[in-house]
Amino acid sequence: MELCDIVQQDTQRVTNRSHPLTVATQVLTALRFYATGCMQKDVGDLHGISQPSASRSIIGVSAAIACVTRNYISLPLSNLTKIMQDLGEVANIPNVVGCVDGTQIPVLAPHHNEHLYICRKRFHAKNVQVVCD
């Protein structure tokens, strides 16, 4: 829902021809595409929309997210060269400034909205993604 709020202004469409897709449908379509890499037609079928509508949703949501990335992603600009050298020595991959990984962190079941914290492995967890040098 937070992502819908963030991209709402850029993805909400006004049309006189028909009913525009809701912001939530556009965001869910894009997230499904990002997560699975499926064909746009398959993603559209899942949400009951056409392939062109899925394509427009993915493009629109992606552009809206790109506009706000600086609010959520930052890099340590002061020592990027050193980080690239160190990671190059460790992994033998040149020009790398960070590694991304995700994990499930087990948590105690919260009192409110407990069902929202059950992960795909069927335990209570927070889904965390980290970038580190």
QUIWORA-V258268 format. One line per field, one symbol per residue. ss: DSSP state (~ for helix, > for strand, _ for the rest). Layout:
ss: ???
//
This chain:
ss: _~~~~~~~~~~___________~~~~~~~~~~~~~~___~~~~~~~~___~~~~~~~~~~~~~~~~~~~~~_____~~~~~~~~~~~~~~~_______>>>>>>>>_______~~~~>_____>>>>>>>>>_
//
